[in-house]
Amino acid sequence: MAIIHELSPHLADLIAAGEVVERPSSVAKELVENAIDAGSTRITVELENGGISYLRIADNGCGMSAEDAPVAFRRHATSKLRTEEDLMAIGTLGFRGEALAAIASVTRIDLFTRQKGAIAGLHLHLEAGELQTQEEAGCPEGTTIVVRDLFYNTPARMKFLKKDFTEAGYILSVVQHAALSHPEIAFSLIRDGKQVFSTDGKGKLIAPVFAVFGKELTADMLEVPLTERNGMQVHGYIVKPHAGRPNRSMQHFFVNGRYVKSRLMQAALEEAYRNAMITGKYPSGAVFLDLPLAAVDVNVHPAKIEVKFSQEKPVFEAVYIACKNALHAGDNIPQLTHRERKAAPAPAPQENEQAAEQQRFAVRVETDASPARKVNAPKLEDFLLAVPSREEEIHANVLAAASPSVFDADVPPPHPAAPVMPAQNTVCGKGSEPARGTGRAAAEPPVLEPLDSGIRVIGECFQTYIIAEDKEGLILIDKHAAHERILFNKLRAEIDMPQQQLLVPVIVELTGEQAGAVQSQIEEVRKVGFAIEPFGENSFAVRSAPAYLDSGDIQSVISELSEKLLSSRAVVPDRLDELIHTVACKAAIKAGRTTSLTELQDLCRRVMYDENVRSCPHGRPTTVRLTKYEMDKLFKRVNQ
């Protein structure tokens, strides 16, 4: 008796359906792609119960004739391929001719279609792939497909489906991807009788971007202008570095109008954010790549969601350069906004009136770059600046003349430095009362004159943040993060790292593993400015160090460098960046250190004139802005 036998057509269809139809969203994806290929300008998706019991896709495309419609449900029947040469340049979303046959084999389908100009349309009804009804029908131009009872004849597949709301979310993603890739088509998604997503179809990409990403994230986005490189075109929208997310769920990539999952494009996008986005956060956006059809193979995945490029390096370069240029040209300073706390219920008579008053006037300030969190209402003392007296400033200037400033790192400002003007203005009035507990008149803290860019340094708060103002509002600068980025950029640009000779070599003790890592990659340690050599077992003698580094930090820096060398799998240039980053972090001015106003102005000038100092190498923002309008809203000076 024969052991090998040919499967029945019905069983073969069920197996094929398992590759194409995984869940309701798979059905929606195939049918929406067919609607796009039909030249539609309006597509409506309606579903009930997560698309399991009811799913309708209606379009106003070209429609099908009475001869073509029944053939469309046969396996490997398609209008998009004719010869094997066509496989080398696939320009449509669908091409295999498997989807309708696979969907029909596990559902009950009603098809209504009418070609443009035709007097009557056509209605087909199929169950388990078998044609039950074919008749003329009155219907609008285009095609409407109603899919009912998914997996009704394969109940074992039902147990792998998730809750209705989750399955509906997958269908929403399908519609969103289609809307992003085709802004010229108006999409509408109706779930359980309620419209949950729509686009206008006017052809402007910002409209579906706004609909998919939402108001807040879109406000933090930069446009990637059309960039041509290596015979390819890249455009789209990506977020500013401070708006990173904890996962990659909002990364969308498109190749020739097709949504794909591409590790290559993902790596290029994230590489553009290197040293600009905080570790553990990921960029979001929609990146579109257009290239010759022959340069990409889309026939490598059953769901056509993965592609293979004939040459990966040019693709990586095109995406990376387009995104990097957009980040460099955009305004990457996050803005502070405020929202009032929702009105609390009316307090009971016995409640404390003072507590109710505080609750009513409490405000919450949050940044667009981080999740909203409640803070206590600010106190007046929190905004007072610790500004040195005139005598203290003179003393500090004398000391500064005798020793190099922390900012004297030979970092040339990218803009001609403005002369430092003597302080004339004061924060307190001339009639200020004597300072409490001092026994002498309160000093009049100086305020620096405006820089040549119209920015005026006011002072610092918490010995950490520089406070400045311009015509748009207040600017807050993180001293340590800004100085760290300045040193990092300087060290990266150096061909020969500036060093300081040590009078007495510093002996660094390491663990066995750390010593082995340093010994095996000692040339890389020397490249970042250390003259280092073995000195006994697990010890190294450091005879010179980077010029910006304090000798007391050498032990900790070498120890930290050894850990990075031990754990890093990056290529050599990236690993060198990590080592330079460690040196810059240790050498930068520390938060909590009092800084003279002259140094504050110098650092503010460097930050505001250099677009490459918008974030520290960790990715944290160096500068945030509180606009005058937002301050006016805080003080109820404008209508909201």
Residue pairs with C-beta under 8 A, 6 or more apart in sequence:
7 15
10 105
10 128
10 129
13 75
13 101
13 102
13 105
13 129
14 105
14 106
14 154
16 75
16 98
16 101
16 102
16 105
17 102
17 103
17 105
17 106
18 157
19 102
19 302
20 26
20 30
20 98
20 99
20 102
20 103
20 302
20 303
21 27
21 102
21 103
21 106
21 150
22 303
23 160
23 161
23 162
23 167
23 170
24 47
24 50
24 51
24 52
24 55
24 150
24 161
24 167
24 170
24 171
25 51
25 167
25 170
25 171
25 173
25 174
26 303
27 51
27 55
27 103
27 107
27 147
27 150
28 45
28 47
28 51
28 55
28 57
28 171
28 174
28 175
29 174
29 303
30 94
30 99
30 100
30 103
31 57
31 99
31 103
31 145
31 147
32 43
32 45
32 57
32 174
32 175
32 178
33 93
33 94
33 178
34 93
34 94
34 99
34 100
34 143
35 43
35 57
35 59
35 61
35 143
36 43
36 93
36 178
36 182
36 185
37 80
37 92
37 93
37 94
38 59
38 61
38 62
38 63
38 142
38 143
39 61
39 62
40 59
40 60
40 61
40 142
40 185
41 60
41 184
41 185
41 186
41 201
42 59
42 60
42 185
42 186
42 188
42 201
43 57
43 58
43 59
43 178
43 185
43 186
43 187
43 188
44 56
44 57
44 58
44 59
44 187
44 188
44 189
44 190
45 55
45 56
45 57
45 171
45 175
45 187
45 188
45 189
45 190
46 54
46 55
46 56
46 58
46 189
46 190
46 191
47 54
47 55
47 56
47 168
47 171
47 189
47 190
47 191
47 192
48 54
48 55
48 191
48 192
49 164
49 192
50 161
50 162
50 163
50 164
50 165
50 166
50 167
50 168
50 171
51 147
51 150
51 167
51 168
51 171
52 149
52 150
52 151
52 158
52 161
52 164
52 167
53 148
53 149
53 150
54 146
54 147
54 148
55 146
55 147
55 148
55 150
55 171
56 144
56 145
56 146
56 147
57 144
57 145
58 142
58 143
58 144
58 145
59 142
59 143
59 144
60 140
60 141
60 142
61 142
61 143
62 115
62 116
62 142
63 113
63 114
63 115
63 116
63 118
63 121
63 141
63 142
63 143
64 72
64 113
64 115
64 122
64 143
65 115
65 118
65 122
66 122
68 79
69 111
69 113
69 122
69 124
70 124
70 131
70 134
71 77
72 100
73 100
73 101
73 104
73 109
73 124
73 126
73 129
73 131
74 97
74 101
75 97
75 98
75 101
76 96
76 97
76 98
76 101
77 97
77 100
77 101
78 94
78 95
78 96
78 97
80 86
80 90
80 92
80 94
80 95
80 97
81 87
81 90
81 95
81 97
86 95
87 95
87 299
88 293
88 294
89 293
89 294
90 293
90 298
90 299
91 256
91 293
93 257
93 258
93 304
95 299
96 299
101 129
103 109
103 147
104 126
104 128
104 129
105 128
105 129
106 128
106 150
106 151
106 152
106 153
106 154
106 157
107 147
107 148
107 149
107 150
107 151
107 152
108 125
108 126
108 127
108 147
108 148
108 149
108 152
109 124
109 125
109 126
109 127
109 145
109 146
109 147
109 148
110 123
110 124
110 125
110 145
110 146
110 148
111 122
111 123
111 124
111 125
111 126
111 143
111 144
111 145
111 146
112 121
112 122
112 123
112 137
112 139
112 143
112 144
112 145
112 146
113 121
113 122
113 139
113 142
113 143
113 144
114 120
114 121
114 122
114 139
114 140
114 141
114 142
115 141
116 141
118 141
120 136
120 137
120 138
121 136
121 137
121 138
121 139
121 140
122 134
122 135
122 136
122 137
123 133
123 134
123 135
123 136
123 137
123 139
124 131
124 133
124 134
125 131
125 132
125 133
125 134
126 132
128 153
151 157
151 158
151 161
161 167
168 191
171 189
172 189
172 191
172 196
172 197
175 187
175 189
175 197
176 197
176 208
176 211
176 212
177 252
177 254
177 259
178 185
178 187
178 259
179 185
179 187
179 197
179 199
179 208
179 211
179 212
180 205
180 208
180 209
180 212
180 252
180 254
180 259
180 286
181 254
181 257
181 258
181 259
181 288
182 257
183 199
183 201
183 202
183 203
183 204
183 205
183 207
183 208
184 201
184 202
184 203
185 199
185 201
186 198
186 199
186 200
186 201
187 197
187 198
187 199
187 201
187 208
188 195
188 197
188 198
189 195
189 196
189 197
189 198
190 196
197 211
198 211
199 207
199 208
199 211
200 207
205 235
205 236
205 237
205 286
206 218
206 237
209 218
209 221
209 237
209 286
210 218
212 252
212 286
213 221
213 237
213 250
213 284
216 368
217 239
217 243
217 250
217 284
218 237
219 368
220 239
220 240
220 242
220 243
220 334
220 368
220 369
221 237
221 238
221 239
221 240
221 243
221 285
222 237
222 238
222 239
222 240
222 326
222 327
222 329
222 330
223 235
223 236
223 237
223 326
224 234
224 235
224 236
224 237
224 238
224 285
224 287
224 322
224 323
224 326
225 235
225 322
225 326
226 233
226 234
226 235
227 233
227 234
227 235
227 318
227 321
227 322
227 325
229 314
229 317
229 318
229 321
229 322
230 314
230 315
230 317
230 318
231 291
231 292
231 295
231 314
232 289
232 290
232 291
232 314
232 315
232 318
233 289
233 290
233 291
234 287
234 288
234 289
234 290
234 318
234 319
234 322
234 323
235 288
235 322
236 285
236 286
236 287
236 288
237 285
237 286
238 269
238 272
238 283
238 284
238 285
238 286
238 287
238 323
238 326
238 327
239 283
239 284
239 285
240 327
240 330
240 331
240 332
240 334
241 273
241 276
241 277
241 283
241 327
241 332
241 614
241 615
241 619
241 621
242 332
242 334
242 367
242 368
242 369
242 615
242 621
243 284
243 334
243 368
243 369
244 273
244 277
244 278
244 281
244 282
244 283
244 284
244 619
245 281
245 282
245 283
245 284
246 280
246 281
246 282
247 282
248 266
248 282
250 284
250 285
251 266
251 269
251 282
251 283
251 284
251 285
252 259
252 285
252 286
252 287
253 259
253 260
253 261
253 262
253 265
253 266
253 269
253 286
253 287
253 289
254 260
254 286
254 287
254 288
254 289
255 262
255 265
255 289
255 290
255 291
255 296
255 298
255 307
256 289
256 290
256 291
256 293
256 296
257 288
257 290
258 298
258 304
258 307
259 305
260 305
260 306
260 307
261 305
261 306
262 306
262 307
264 309
264 312
264 315
264 316
265 287
265 289
265 315
265 319
267 316
268 315
268 316
268 317
268 319
268 320
268 323
269 283
269 285
269 287
269 319
269 320
269 323
270 282
270 283
271 320
272 283
272 319
272 320
272 323
272 324
272 327
273 283
273 323
273 327
273 619
274 574
274 577
275 488
275 577
275 581
275 615
275 617
275 619
276 327
276 332
276 614
276 615
276 619
277 283
277 615
277 619
278 615
278 618
278 619
278 620
279 618
279 619
281 619
287 319
287 322
287 323
289 315
289 318
289 319
291 309
291 315
294 310
295 309
295 310
295 311
296 307
296 308
296 309
296 310
297 307
297 308
297 309
297 310
298 304
298 307
300 306
300 307
300 308
301 307
309 315
328 611
328 612
332 611
332 614
332 615
332 621
333 475
333 614
333 621
333 623
333 624
333 625
334 367
334 368
334 369
334 621
334 623
334 624
334 625
335 367
335 368
335 624
335 625
335 626
335 627
335 630
336 365
336 366
336 367
336 476
336 624
336 625
336 626
336 627
336 630
337 365
337 366
337 367
337 368
337 630
338 363
338 364
338 365
338 366
338 630
338 633
338 634
339 364
339 366
339 372
340 363
340 364
341 359
341 362
341 363
341 364
341 374
343 360
344 356
344 359
344 360
347 353
347 355
347 356
358 377
361 377
362 376
362 377
363 377
363 634
364 372
364 374
364 375
365 375
365 634
366 372
366 373
367 624
369 621
369 624
382 461
383 461
385 427
385 445
385 458
385 459
385 460
385 461
385 467
386 459
386 460
386 461
386 463
386 594
387 427
387 443
387 445
387 446
387 459
387 597
388 396
388 443
388 445
388 594
388 596
388 597
389 443
389 445
390 443
390 444
390 446
391 443
393 446
393 596
393 597
396 596
397 596
397 598
400 596
400 598
405 599
406 483
406 589
406 595
406 599
407 483
407 589
407 599
407 602
407 603
409 486
409 487
409 490
409 547
409 548
409 587
410 490
410 498
410 547
411 486
411 487
411 490
411 606
413 605
413 606
413 609
413 610
414 606
414 609
414 610
415 453
415 605
415 609
415 610
416 452
417 602
417 605
418 451
418 452
418 453
418 605
420 448
420 598
420 601
421 448
421 449
423 446
423 447
423 448
423 449
423 597
424 446
424 449
425 446
425 447
426 444
426 445
426 446
426 447
427 444
427 445
427 447
427 459
428 442
428 444
428 445
430 444
432 441
432 442
432 444
433 442
434 440
434 441
434 442
435 441
435 442
435 443
445 459
446 597
447 456
447 457
447 458
447 459
448 456
448 457
448 458
448 597
448 600
448 601
449 456
450 456
451 457
451 601
451 604
451 605
451 608
453 470
453 605
453 608
453 609
454 470
454 471
455 468
455 469
455 470
455 475
455 604
455 605
455 608
456 468
456 469
456 470
457 466
457 467
457 468
457 597
457 600
457 601
457 604
458 467
458 468
458 469
459 466
459 467
459 597
459 600
460 466
460 467
460 479
460 595
460 600
461 467
462 591
463 591
463 592
463 593
463 594
463 595
464 478
464 479
464 480
464 591
464 592
465 476
465 477
465 478
465 479
466 475
466 476
466 477
466 479
466 482
466 600
466 603
466 604
467 474
467 475
467 476
468 474
468 475
468 477
468 604
469 475
472 625
472 627
472 628
473 625
473 626
473 627
473 628
473 629
473 630
473 631
474 625
474 626
474 631
475 604
475 608
475 623
475 624
475 625
476 623
476 624
476 625
476 626
477 603
477 604
477 607
477 622
477 623
478 591
478 616
478 620
478 621
478 622
478 623
479 589
479 591
479 595
479 600
479 603
480 588
480 589
480 590
480 591
480 616
481 615
481 616
481 618
481 620
481 621
481 622
482 603
482 606
482 607
482 613
482 616
482 622
482 623
483 588
483 589
483 603
484 584
484 585
484 588
484 616
484 617
485 584
485 612
485 613
485 615
485 616
485 617
485 622
486 603
486 606
486 607
486 610
486 613
487 548
487 583
487 584
487 587
487 588
488 580
488 581
488 584
488 616
488 617
489 610
489 612
489 613
491 497
491 528
491 529
491 546
491 580
491 583
491 584
492 577
492 580
497 527
497 528
497 529
497 546
498 529
498 546
498 547
498 548
499 529
499 530
499 531
499 544
499 545
499 546
499 547
500 544
500 545
500 546
500 547
500 549
501 543
501 544
502 542
502 543
502 544
502 545
502 551
505 535
505 541
505 542
505 543
506 541
506 542
506 545
506 551
506 554
506 555
507 535
507 539
507 540
507 541
507 542
508 532
508 539
508 540
508 541
508 542
508 554
508 555
508 558
508 559
509 538
509 539
509 555
510 518
510 538
510 539
510 540
510 558
510 559
510 562
511 538
512 538
513 566
514 538
514 559
514 562
514 563
514 566
515 537
515 538
515 539
515 540
515 562
517 562
517 565
517 566
518 525
518 532
518 540
518 558
518 561
518 562
518 565
519 534
520 565
521 565
522 532
522 533
524 565
524 572
524 575
524 576
524 579
525 532
525 558
525 561
525 565
525 579
526 532
527 576
527 579
528 546
528 561
528 576
528 579
528 580
528 583
529 544
529 545
529 546
529 547
529 549
529 583
530 542
530 544
530 545
530 546
530 558
531 542
531 543
531 544
531 545
532 540
532 541
532 542
532 543
532 558
533 540
533 541
533 543
534 540
534 541
535 541
540 558
542 554
542 558
545 551
545 554
546 583
546 587
548 583
548 584
548 587
549 557
549 583
549 586
549 587
550 586
550 587
553 586
553 587
556 586
557 582
557 583
557 586
560 582
560 586
561 579
561 582
564 575
564 578
564 579
564 582
565 575
565 579
568 574
568 575
568 578
570 578
577 617
581 617
581 618
584 617
585 617
585 618
589 595
595 603
606 613
607 613
607 622
607 623
608 623
613 622
614 621
614 622
614 623
615 621
615 622
616 622
629 638
632 638
633 640
